[in-house]
Amino acid sequence: MTVTIYIATAILAAMLTFYVNHHLQQGAVRSSALLALIVALLFHFFPDILSASLTKNIPVVFIGGSFIGMASKKVVDSYLKLAISGLVFALIYINTSNFFNGYGGALGASAGISLLSVLSLPFFSPKKHLTNGILQLRKVIFRKYK
Protein backbone atom coordinates (compact mmCIF):
# COMPACT_ATOMS: atom_id res chain seq x y z
CA MET A 1 0.00 0.00 0.00
CA THR A 2 2.83 2.39 0.83
CA VAL A 3 4.49 1.77 -2.54
CA THR A 4 1.24 2.58 -4.33
CA ILE A 5 0.91 5.84 -2.43
CA TYR A 6 4.48 6.86 -3.27
CA ILE A 7 3.95 6.06 -6.95
CA ALA A 8 0.68 8.00 -7.08
CA THR A 9 2.30 10.94 -5.29
CA ALA A 10 5.24 11.11 -7.71
CA ILE A 11 3.01 10.84 -10.77
CA LEU A 12 0.60 13.46 -9.47
CA ALA A 13 3.46 15.81 -8.57
CA ALA A 14 5.04 15.57 -12.02
CA MET A 15 1.78 16.11 -13.85
CA LEU A 16 0.53 18.95 -11.62
CA THR A 17 3.84 20.81 -11.81
CA PHE A 18 3.93 20.46 -15.59
CA TYR A 19 0.34 21.72 -15.81
CA VAL A 20 0.91 24.72 -13.56
CA ASN A 21 4.19 25.45 -15.33
CA HIS A 22 2.88 25.44 -18.89
CA HIS A 23 -0.89 25.89 -18.83
CA LEU A 24 -1.06 28.42 -16.01
CA GLN A 25 2.28 29.92 -17.14
CA GLN A 26 3.82 30.19 -13.68
CA GLY A 27 7.32 29.05 -14.63
CA ALA A 28 9.10 25.88 -13.61
CA VAL A 29 10.57 26.99 -10.29
CA ARG A 30 7.47 28.79 -9.08
CA SER A 31 5.24 25.84 -10.02
CA SER A 32 7.40 23.32 -8.21
CA ALA A 33 7.89 25.51 -5.15
CA LEU A 34 4.24 26.47 -4.82
CA LEU A 35 2.92 22.91 -5.05
CA ALA A 36 5.63 21.55 -2.75
CA LEU A 37 4.84 24.26 -0.22
CA ILE A 38 1.14 23.38 -0.26
CA VAL A 39 1.86 19.69 0.31
CA ALA A 40 4.46 20.39 3.00
CA LEU A 41 2.14 22.74 4.88
CA LEU A 42 -0.70 20.24 4.66
CA PHE A 43 1.39 17.55 6.34
CA HIS A 44 2.94 20.03 8.78
CA PHE A 45 -0.38 21.27 10.12
CA PHE A 46 -2.16 17.91 9.91
CA PRO A 47 0.49 15.32 10.80
CA ASP A 48 -2.02 12.74 12.00
CA ILE A 49 -3.80 12.32 8.65
CA LEU A 50 -1.60 9.36 7.71
CA SER A 51 1.01 7.22 9.44
CA ALA A 52 4.26 8.82 10.60
CA SER A 53 6.23 7.17 7.80
CA LEU A 54 3.90 8.49 5.09
CA THR A 55 3.73 11.93 6.71
CA LYS A 56 7.52 12.10 6.60
CA ASN A 57 8.04 10.70 3.09
CA ILE A 58 5.13 11.98 0.99
CA PRO A 59 6.36 15.61 0.90
CA VAL A 60 9.83 14.39 -0.11
CA VAL A 61 8.42 12.19 -2.88
CA PHE A 62 6.20 15.07 -4.02
CA ILE A 63 9.16 17.44 -4.25
CA GLY A 64 11.16 14.91 -6.26
CA GLY A 65 8.21 14.28 -8.55
CA SER A 66 7.75 18.00 -9.04
CA PHE A 67 11.32 18.21 -10.36
CA ILE A 68 10.19 15.99 -13.24
CA GLY A 69 7.33 18.37 -14.01
CA MET A 70 9.77 21.24 -14.41
CA ALA A 71 10.74 19.90 -17.84
CA SER A 72 10.22 21.97 -20.96
CA LYS A 73 7.46 21.30 -23.48
CA LYS A 74 10.18 20.92 -26.10
CA VAL A 75 11.52 17.90 -24.23
CA VAL A 76 8.38 16.29 -22.82
CA ASP A 77 5.46 16.25 -25.21
CA SER A 78 2.93 14.11 -23.35
CA TYR A 79 1.54 13.50 -19.90
CA LEU A 80 2.09 9.78 -20.40
CA LYS A 81 5.86 10.30 -20.40
CA LEU A 82 5.53 12.37 -17.24
CA ALA A 83 3.49 9.64 -15.59
CA ILE A 84 6.00 6.94 -16.52
CA SER A 85 8.83 9.17 -15.30
CA GLY A 86 7.00 9.64 -12.01
CA LEU A 87 6.64 5.88 -11.71
CA VAL A 88 10.34 5.35 -12.36
CA PHE A 89 11.23 8.09 -9.87
CA ALA A 90 9.08 6.50 -7.16
CA LEU A 91 10.70 3.13 -7.75
CA ILE A 92 14.16 4.68 -7.56
CA TYR A 93 13.20 6.52 -4.37
CA ILE A 94 11.79 3.41 -2.73
CA ASN A 95 14.81 1.27 -3.57
CA THR A 96 17.62 3.77 -2.94
CA SER A 97 16.36 6.16 -0.27
CA ASN A 98 18.65 4.61 2.36
CA PHE A 99 21.60 4.67 -0.03
CA PHE A 100 21.32 8.44 -0.62
CA ASN A 101 20.91 9.26 3.07
CA GLY A 102 22.94 12.37 3.85
CA TYR A 103 23.82 13.27 0.27
CA GLY A 104 22.54 16.49 -1.24
CA GLY A 105 20.92 16.49 -4.65
CA ALA A 106 19.59 12.94 -4.46
CA LEU A 107 16.04 13.95 -5.37
CA GLY A 108 17.11 16.01 -8.36
CA ALA A 109 19.49 13.32 -9.56
CA SER A 110 16.82 10.65 -9.22
CA ALA A 111 14.28 12.83 -11.04
CA GLY A 112 16.77 13.53 -13.82
CA ILE A 113 17.63 9.85 -14.17
CA SER A 114 13.98 8.87 -14.34
CA LEU A 115 13.08 11.52 -16.93
CA LEU A 116 16.09 10.79 -19.11
CA SER A 117 15.51 7.06 -18.96
CA VAL A 118 11.91 7.47 -20.13
CA LEU A 119 12.89 9.93 -22.86
CA SER A 120 15.53 7.53 -24.17
CA LEU A 121 13.25 4.48 -24.41
CA PRO A 122 12.16 5.12 -28.04
CA PHE A 123 15.83 5.46 -28.98
CA PHE A 124 16.27 1.74 -28.34
CA SER A 125 13.15 0.64 -30.19
CA PRO A 126 13.38 -1.14 -33.55
CA LYS A 127 11.80 1.86 -35.30
CA LYS A 128 14.70 4.10 -34.18
CA HIS A 129 12.26 6.94 -33.52
CA LEU A 130 14.09 9.70 -31.66
CA THR A 131 12.32 11.78 -29.05
CA ASN A 132 12.56 15.55 -28.80
CA GLY A 133 14.92 15.22 -25.83
CA ILE A 134 17.35 13.02 -27.76
CA LEU A 135 17.16 15.32 -30.79
CA GLN A 136 17.91 18.36 -28.62
CA LEU A 137 20.85 16.57 -27.00
CA ARG A 138 22.17 15.55 -30.41
CA LYS A 139 21.95 19.19 -31.60
CA VAL A 140 23.94 20.38 -28.58
CA ILE A 141 26.61 17.71 -29.01
CA PHE A 142 27.11 18.26 -32.72
CA ARG A 143 26.96 22.05 -32.42
CA LYS A 144 30.01 21.98 -30.14
CA TYR A 145 32.14 20.17 -32.68
CA LYS A 146 31.33 22.29 -35.74
URDA-V52905 format. One record per residue. N is the residue number from 0. RES is the residue in one small letter. PSI is psi in whole degrees, -180 to 180 (999 if undefined). NEAR is the number of other C-alpha atoms within 12 Angstrom. Layout:
BEGIN
n	res	psi	near
N	RES	PSI	NEAR
N	RES	PSI	NEAR
END
This chain:
BEGIN
n	res	psi	near
0	m	-40	9
1	t	-42	20
2	v	-42	23
3	t	-39	17
4	i	-42	27
5	y	-43	35
6	i	-46	31
7	a	-39	28
8	t	-46	36
9	a	-42	45
10	i	-47	39
11	l	-42	38
12	a	-45	47
13	a	-45	47
14	m	-40	38
15	l	-42	37
16	t	-42	42
17	f	-43	41
18	y	-49	30
19	v	-36	27
20	n	-50	30
21	h	-41	25
22	h	-34	16
23	l	-1	14
24	q	51	17
25	q	-9	20
26	g	155	22
27	a	-48	28
28	v	-45	25
29	r	-40	22
30	s	-49	32
31	s	-46	35
32	a	-42	29
33	l	-48	23
34	l	-40	35
35	a	-38	33
36	l	-42	22
37	i	-46	18
38	v	-43	28
39	a	-42	24
40	l	-37	17
41	l	-46	19
42	f	-21	25
43	h	-44	19
44	f	-21	13
45	f	68	15
46	p	-14	20
47	d	10	14
48	i	-47	15
49	l	-178	17
50	s	164	16
51	a	-38	15
52	s	-45	18
53	l	-39	23
54	t	-34	26
55	k	-40	22
56	n	-26	29
57	i	-46	39
58	p	-36	32
59	v	-45	32
60	v	-39	44
61	f	-43	46
62	i	-45	43
63	g	-41	47
64	g	-33	51
65	s	-25	49
66	f	-33	45
67	i	-41	53
68	g	-8	51
69	m	0	38
70	a	155	38
71	s	155	26
72	k	-25	23
73	k	-26	17
74	v	-48	27
75	v	120	33
76	d	6	20
77	s	153	23
78	y	-22	25
79	l	-42	20
80	k	-38	33
81	l	-42	41
82	a	-43	34
83	i	-38	32
84	s	-40	42
85	g	-40	47
86	l	-47	39
87	v	-42	35
88	f	-45	48
89	a	-40	43
90	l	-39	30
91	i	-44	33
92	y	-45	36
93	i	-39	26
94	n	-17	15
95	t	8	17
96	s	-34	21
97	n	-31	12
98	f	-39	14
99	f	8	18
100	n	120	12
101	g	-6	10
102	y	135	13
103	g	150	11
104	g	8	15
105	a	-39	25
106	l	-44	32
107	g	-40	28
108	a	-43	23
109	s	-40	36
110	a	-42	40
111	g	-43	28
112	i	-44	27
113	s	-42	35
114	l	-45	40
115	l	-35	31
116	s	-38	28
117	v	-38	33
118	l	-25	36
119	s	-6	26
120	l	-47	23
121	p	-21	20
122	f	-30	19
123	f	5	15
124	s	160	12
125	p	-26	9
126	k	-17	10
127	k	38	13
128	h	121	16
129	l	139	21
130	t	169	27
131	n	-38	26
132	g	-44	28
133	i	-40	26
134	l	-41	21
135	q	-43	19
136	l	-41	19
137	r	-39	15
138	k	-44	14
139	v	-44	13
140	i	-48	12
141	f	-23	11
142	r	-33	10
143	k	-34	9
144	y	10	8
145	k	999	7
END
